[in-house]
């Protein structure tokens, strides 16, 4: 799992706060399921009637005791929407172009949650659940 390629896929999804984030949530959910996570989708409508999807996920691991499942682990709190693209001004394309230039990834969210989230997923990918010593969780 290449974190830059994955970040590009995330950035290419228009998930501006005023719109639904269902598409990016489903992309993230499918990747988390591939990594062995249980995924719970918490769907609601915001004050403007726009559907929002929050993901609460957990991978307990195969060798984790019941006590450790309840008291230990690593959590990653994040969201998947981005702020408005009004006034976007980049020499390397539009806000959802996800361009690599000058040794950097350019696009709305690249330095915020659409960059770090793929990095975390790529770090988890090679870790077999059988070797996991504590639960991993991702939540809104």
Secondary structure by P-SEA (a helix, b strand, c coil): ccaaaaaaaaaaccccccccaaaaaaaaaaaaaaaccccccccccccccbbbbbbbbbbccccccccccccbbbbbbbbcccccccccccccccccccccccccccccccccaaaaaaaaaaaacccccccccbbbbbcc
